Structures are given as C-alpha cells and as structure tokens.
Amino acid sequence: PQMTLDAIYDLAHDALIRCGASEEQAVPAAQSIRDAEAEGIRNVGLGYLPIYLGHLQHGKLAGNASPRIISQRGAVLQVDAAHGFCHTAFMHALPDFVALTREMGVGVMSVQRSYSAGVLGWFNRLLAQENLVSLMFANAPRSVTPHGGKGQFFGTNPISFGAPRAEGDPIIVDMATSATAKVNVKQAAKEGRDIPLGWAFDVDGNPTTDPKAGLAGGLAPLGGAKGFGLGLMVDILAAGLTGGNWAYNAPMFADNEGDAPNVGQIIIAIEPSSMGDDNAYEARIETFVEALLARDGVRLPGAKRHNNRETAATEGIAVPQALLDRIAAA
C-alpha cells in the first residue's frame, strides 16, 4: 500500500500507544519513524517499530517514563531518559539546551538511562533548524569485532554531524563506526546471498562472505584500526560519560530478553555567532559548498535523504503489506 507520511505517523503513534507508551513517549518516537520513512531509512522506520512494540510489552522500554533534566553545570545539561525513548528525553530538554548553547556559545547534552536513538541525523536536523552546528555520539549493544581480535565487543556506535545553511537543507553526516549496518548482514542472510568481504568476521576472527557466519562472529569496524578507534571513542563518550552500559554488556536491541539497554548519548551544539560576526558563518559555508559542488559527481552528505523527503511528501511511501501485518499482530 502507498501511505502518506501523516498516515505513517498515525500508524506508529497508535501502535505505540496500544503497546503501552504514554502520549509523551509516543509522539517523538512516532515522529522519528515518520521522518526515517520519509528519508528512505526503513530499518529504523516502520521496520524497527515491531522491536519498539516488543520492548514496550516486555518492559525493556519504559512506556510511561517521564524524562527530566537532572542538572546544569556550566555548559553541560544532564538529562535522564528514565529508560524511555531517547527522542522524548531530547525533546523535553531541547528548549533549555538551545537557550544554554546560545548563552554559553557551546552546549553539551548528556542523556543517561537511555534507549536506541535510531537515526542520529534526526537530532542534528532539529538543532540545525535552531541554527546550531552539532555533533552526536551514541553507543549500542555489541555487534562489532574489535580490530585485531575476535568476537563482538563494540556496538555499531554511530556518530553524526549537522551544519545549518542559510540557503538549502542542512549538511547532515550520519554514519555507523562499523563497516556496514547489522541489518544489511541480516537481510543478506535472510535472502541467502553473500556479503562483500570486509563487512564481517566469523567466530575465529577470519573475514567472511557468509552472512550467517558474520552474524555469529561480528561486524568489521569501519576502515579497520580507524573505525576501531572511532567505536572506542563513542563508547567512552556515550557510555563512559553518562554512566550507561558499555556496548559489550548492554542488553541487545534485537530481542525482548534482558533488562533495559541503559545506553547513553552525548550531543554537542555550537552557536556559530559565538565565534565572531553573526553573518560570517553563513556566508563562508555557502562559499565552501558552492566550491565543493562545482566538482563533477560530488554531492553533499544527506542530500539523498533530503531528496527522499521531498518525494515522500508528495508521493507517499510504499509499505509492504507483510510489514503492516507484523505491526498489526504486535
């Protein structure tokens, strides 16, 4: 069926409410699902909704959580998600965070006792709409083999960056620190096809093209030792600073077993005008982008997602009936 973005939001919101989410928790989560679908990222859109629903029903995700700001120390805002959606905790603290960043020139939001953040670029886009440059770091349960080792230790531990523009959509960089997303390996295993060499290792730490062996062993870090360093950095920032579970001992997102994942997120925002003339950043970024796009074949990170948004707004999204049936069953 072809669904409008509003219909996708309504579907997600209704399903979350029926499975135990409060209105406060359901609204931002449903909005993030709608936006993921608009950008063509189904694996964290409606495709992830059944996982949310299962976690709500089994108590792994607190549907009635009330996020709160714990403290502000200098430029740092500490937020407790109370094992509810990261999106809800972020939206609860956003007005204070924006005000803090504008006052101090830079702000840091620490989200503790949190849950999967989904598309990190979602948060950067909201901050870009406030004309703030931002970085985000989020750790996730283990699925990645550390460089030179074997077995799973780090999560896909994504990082993201957002830069507002006076003309056009913001620049959004959103990437895992693993060679590929785990969902891509799962999809290959489901379809019975090989994966590219370099995506994953088997249980003995050997590179493999067998997706089932890769799921048993672990994903490869992005760029070998470089991705290993990035994944380590994300765990220290997102778990070490928030008091959350390290990737290696966090309950898995993929099933309903165990307690709340208790992962963490760190968001850093910068007010461009704090660096000098209010108009300097806007003029300089457009000069930079113009020079970059003058190179043949170059496109800005996030451009495909922006284009998908425009298409989805007018044409809607095709959603497989089998997925709608899974959501209805949940």
Solvent accessible surface area in square Angstrom, and as a share of the most:
residue,aa,sasa,rsa
1,P,84,0.53
2,Q,116,0.52
3,M,28,0.12
4,T,83,0.48
5,L,14,0.07
6,D,94,0.49
7,A,38,0.29
8,I,0,0.00
9,Y,48,0.18
10,D,85,0.44
11,L,49,0.24
12,A,0,0.00
13,H,39,0.17
14,D,65,0.34
15,A,10,0.08
16,L,0,0.00
17,I,65,0.33
18,R,191,0.70
19,C,16,0.10
20,G,49,0.47
21,A,6,0.05
22,S,38,0.24
23,E,100,0.45
24,E,82,0.37
25,Q,0,0.00
26,A,0,0.00
27,V,58,0.33
28,P,15,0.10
29,A,0,0.00
30,A,0,0.00
31,Q,62,0.27
32,S,11,0.07
33,I,0,0.00
34,R,53,0.19
35,D,14,0.07
36,A,3,0.02
37,E,4,0.02
38,A,2,0.01
39,E,16,0.07
40,G,56,0.54
41,I,30,0.15
42,R,71,0.26
43,N,55,0.28
44,V,29,0.17
45,G,0,0.00
46,L,0,0.00
47,G,22,0.21
48,Y,31,0.12
49,L,0,0.00
50,P,19,0.12
51,I,43,0.22
52,Y,2,0.01
53,L,0,0.00
54,G,9,0.09
55,H,1,0.00
56,L,16,0.08
57,Q,94,0.42
58,H,118,0.53
59,G,59,0.56
60,K,2,0.01
61,L,2,0.01
62,A,30,0.23
63,G,10,0.10
64,N,124,0.64
65,A,8,0.06
66,S,75,0.48
67,P,7,0.05
68,R,133,0.49
69,I,54,0.27
70,I,61,0.31
71,S,38,0.24
72,Q,101,0.45
73,R,194,0.71
74,G,48,0.46
75,A,21,0.16
76,V,64,0.37
77,L,4,0.02
78,Q,59,0.26
79,V,0,0.00
80,D,4,0.02
81,A,0,0.00
82,A,21,0.17
83,H,47,0.21
84,G,0,0.00
85,F,1,0.00
86,C,0,0.00
87,H,1,0.01
88,T,3,0.02
89,A,0,0.00
90,F,0,0.00
91,M,72,0.32
92,H,83,0.37
93,A,0,0.00
94,L,20,0.10
95,P,93,0.58
96,D,72,0.37
97,F,0,0.00
98,V,10,0.06
99,A,61,0.47
100,L,7,0.03
101,T,0,0.00
102,R,119,0.43
103,E,135,0.61
104,M,93,0.42
105,G,9,0.08
106,V,60,0.35
107,G,0,0.00
108,V,36,0.20
109,M,0,0.00
110,S,10,0.06
111,V,0,0.00
112,Q,32,0.14
113,R,97,0.36
114,S,1,0.00
115,Y,1,0.00
116,S,11,0.07
117,A,6,0.05
118,G,22,0.21
119,V,17,0.10
120,L,2,0.01
121,G,5,0.05
122,W,18,0.06
123,F,1,0.00
124,N,0,0.00
125,R,28,0.10
126,L,37,0.19
127,L,0,0.00
128,A,9,0.07
129,Q,125,0.55
130,E,57,0.26
131,N,60,0.31
132,L,0,0.00
133,V,22,0.13
134,S,1,0.01
135,L,62,0.31
136,M,0,0.00
137,F,18,0.07
138,A,4,0.03
139,N,4,0.02
140,A,15,0.11
141,P,9,0.05
142,R,86,0.31
143,S,6,0.04
144,V,4,0.02
145,T,0,0.00
146,P,28,0.18
147,H,97,0.43
148,G,83,0.80
149,G,34,0.33
150,K,133,0.57
151,G,28,0.27
152,Q,51,0.23
153,F,88,0.37
154,F,13,0.05
155,G,1,0.01
156,T,29,0.17
157,N,0,0.00
158,P,25,0.15
159,I,29,0.15
160,S,4,0.03
161,F,67,0.28
162,G,0,0.00
163,A,4,0.03
164,P,6,0.04
165,R,54,0.20
166,A,61,0.47
167,E,114,0.51
168,G,58,0.56
169,D,60,0.31
170,P,19,0.12
171,I,15,0.08
172,I,10,0.05
173,V,48,0.28
174,D,37,0.19
175,M,64,0.29
176,A,30,0.24
177,T,3,0.02
178,S,4,0.03
179,A,33,0.26
180,T,14,0.08
181,A,36,0.28
182,K,47,0.20
183,V,57,0.33
184,N,61,0.32
185,V,0,0.00
186,K,84,0.36
187,Q,74,0.33
188,A,0,0.00
189,A,17,0.14
190,K,167,0.71
191,E,96,0.43
192,G,71,0.68
193,R,108,0.39
194,D,102,0.53
195,I,4,0.02
196,P,71,0.45
197,L,124,0.62
198,G,41,0.39
199,W,63,0.22
200,A,1,0.01
201,F,44,0.18
202,D,31,0.16
203,V,90,0.52
204,D,91,0.47
205,G,20,0.20
206,N,80,0.41
207,P,80,0.50
208,T,17,0.10
209,T,55,0.32
210,D,65,0.34
211,P,9,0.05
212,K,141,0.60
213,A,26,0.21
214,G,0,0.00
215,L,49,0.25
216,A,66,0.52
217,G,0,0.00
218,G,1,0.01
219,L,4,0.02
220,A,6,0.05
221,P,7,0.04
222,L,66,0.33
223,G,58,0.56
224,G,25,0.24
225,A,58,0.45
226,K,164,0.70
227,G,1,0.01
228,F,62,0.26
229,G,35,0.33
230,L,53,0.27
231,G,3,0.03
232,L,71,0.35
233,M,76,0.34
234,V,0,0.00
235,D,6,0.03
236,I,88,0.45
237,L,43,0.21
238,A,0,0.00
239,A,1,0.01
240,G,35,0.34
241,L,115,0.57
242,T,12,0.07
243,G,65,0.62
244,G,11,0.10
245,N,35,0.18
246,W,98,0.35
247,A,0,0.00
248,Y,100,0.38
249,N,74,0.38
250,A,1,0.00
251,P,31,0.20
252,M,42,0.19
253,F,30,0.13
254,A,52,0.40
255,D,60,0.31
256,N,56,0.29
257,E,122,0.55
258,G,57,0.55
259,D,114,0.59
260,A,18,0.14
261,P,1,0.01
262,N,35,0.18
263,V,0,0.00
264,G,0,0.00
265,Q,1,0.00
266,I,4,0.02
267,I,0,0.00
268,I,42,0.21
269,A,0,0.00
270,I,45,0.23
271,E,20,0.09
272,P,13,0.08
273,S,39,0.25
274,S,60,0.38
275,M,146,0.65
276,G,44,0.42
277,D,99,0.51
278,D,97,0.50
279,N,103,0.53
280,A,41,0.31
281,Y,44,0.17
282,E,56,0.25
283,A,64,0.49
284,R,176,0.64
285,I,26,0.13
286,E,29,0.13
287,T,94,0.54
288,F,119,0.50
289,V,3,0.02
290,E,131,0.59
291,A,62,0.48
292,L,62,0.31
293,L,78,0.39
294,A,78,0.60
295,R,167,0.61
296,D,147,0.76
297,G,88,0.84
298,V,59,0.34
299,R,160,0.58
300,L,18,0.09
301,P,62,0.39
302,G,18,0.18
303,A,24,0.18
304,K,119,0.50
305,R,57,0.21
306,H,18,0.08
307,N,90,0.46
308,N,44,0.22
309,R,53,0.19
310,E,114,0.51
311,T,67,0.39
312,A,4,0.03
313,A,74,0.57
314,T,116,0.68
315,E,115,0.51
316,G,12,0.11
317,I,27,0.13
318,A,63,0.49
319,V,2,0.01
320,P,68,0.43
321,Q,96,0.43
322,A,71,0.55
323,L,14,0.07
324,L,29,0.14
325,D,74,0.39
326,R,130,0.47
327,I,7,0.03
328,A,86,0.67
329,A,91,0.70
330,A,45,0.35
